[in-house]
Amino acid sequence: MLAFTLRPAAVADEPFLWQMLFEAAHMSEEGHTSALAAQDSPELDRYVNGRGRAGDLGAVAVTNSMLPIGAAWIRLLTGQERGYAYIDEKTPELAIGVLPGYRGSGVGTALLAYLINLAKAQYPAIALSTRATNLPAVRLYERVGFQKVIGSDVINRAGSISYNMKLILHTILV
């Protein structure tokens, strides 16, 4: 079994978050070879650039030798900054990535559980966008309680279908 620990994401983790965003966006499938492609993408820039602003929450998984192997983070993207998984002005968007050699070993599940626990104190829900063909990720999201947002299907950058999923953290009574 893989030994790893989780820690809060820090501003200094920004280079690794770019790498994880590259993985999360499946940019290698589009012929890109480095995280610089994510940084150069105006659609993706909003998920990482300026890390550490109010409301940003995240976690990084590291091996016993402190090698980062995965990260999950949320950011509230509103107005002109709306991202792929925009639901409303109160729901942050999730980005998550795990290095290929560490997928399927519980890292993603642990990152999500940690981040969900952090987010409960601050947000009513979390949203994400996923490719319909990314079945391991979809199963993970469903396992922790995310549900597909009906009517959110879109054609993504790669020409396949993506859709949004939402996890309700708590219901606000009015």
N, C-alpha and C positions, 0 to 999 in steps of 0.2 A: 504494500500500500504506500502511496506517495505521502511523504511527510511535508507539510507546508503550514505556514501560519498566515493570518490575515492581520493587516494593519490599516489604519486610516490612510487614504491617499493624501499626499502633500503637494504643495506647489512644485516642489523639486521633482515630482513624478511626471511632469508634463511630457518629457520626451518618451517615456514608456507608454503614457496614455495615447500618444499619437500612433505608436506601434500597435497598440491594442485596437485603436479605431481602424487602422489599416486592415487588421484581421477581421474585425466585426463587419466592415463594409465589403468584405470579400474582394478587395482591390486586386489581389494577385490573379483572380479569375478574369480580370479585365486587362491583364498584361502588365500591370504595374509591379515594380520590384522593390519598392521601399516605402516607408512611412512618409516620406516627403510628398508622395502623391496625395495623401490625406491632407497634409498641411496646405497644399496648393489648391485644394478643392473648396470653393466658397460654400458649397452645401454642407461640407463636413467641418469646416473651420470652427463654426459656432459651438461644436460639442466639446472642444478642448481649449481653444485660444483664450488666454486670460484666466486660466485655472486659479481658483481660490476666491472667487467672488462670493458675495452673500448668497446662501442657499445651496451652493455646491456641496455635494456629499459624495464620498467615494471610498473604495477599499482596494488594496493591492494584496495579492497572494504572493508570498515569497517562500522559496525553499529554505531548508535549514542553513544553507550557505548564503542566504539573503539574495538569491537570484530572483528577480521578479518574473512570475510566470503567468499572471493574469490580473485583470483589473475590471472593476465595475464602478460606474459613477452615474449620478443623475445631475441634471441641470435644468432649471426652469427657463424655457425658451419661449418668449412671448413677442407679440407685435411683429415687427419686421424680421425678428430673429427666429421665428417659428421653424422647427425642424420637421423631419419626416414623420414623427409620431405625435404631432401636435393634437391635443385633445381639447384643452381649455387653458385659461390663464393661471390656473392653480396647480396644474399637473405637470411635474417635471418629466423629462425624457431620459430614458435609461440607455446607456451604452455599456457593452460588456464584451470582453475579448479574453481568450486564453490562448497561449502559444500552442501551435499544432501538436507538439510532442506531449502535451499535458492534458489534452482534451479527453473527456471520458473518465477522468480520475477523481471527480468530485469537486474540482476547483470551482467550476461555474456555479454549482449548487451552493457551496459555502460562501462564495462572493455575494450571490443574490440574497441569501439568508441574512448575512451581515448587513448589507445595504438596506434591505427591507426593514430590519430592526432599527437602524438609524433614521430612516425616512419617516417612520410612524409618528415621531414627535413633531414633525414639521409639515408634512404633506398629507392630503386626503387620499392620494392615489399616485401611481407611477404608470407611465406609458412607454411603449417601445414599438419599433418597427422591425419586422423580420421578414425574410424571404420565405415564401410558402414552401420552397424546396429544401430549406434548412431544417429537416425533420429532427435532428438531435436537439437543436436549440428550441424548436417549437415544443417538443416534449418536456424539456427542462422548464420552460416558462409555464406551461400548463401544470406541471407538477408542483410548482410553488404558488399557483393560484391565478396566474394571468389568464384572461379570457379574450378571445378574438373580438375586436370591435367590428360589428356587422356593418358592411358598406364601406369599409376602409381600403378595400383592394385597389392597388394602383400598379401600373407598369413601372418597374424600377430601372435604374441605369443600365442593368444588364439585359433588359428586355423581358424579364420574367415577372411574376407576380410577387408583390410584397403586401403586407397588411399590418395594421396596428393591433396591439394587444394592450390590455389595461389590467392593473391589479389595484383593487380598492383596498386601501389600508384601514380606513375607518369612515364611517358615515357621519356627516355633520348634520345634526338636527337643527332645524330652524324654528 
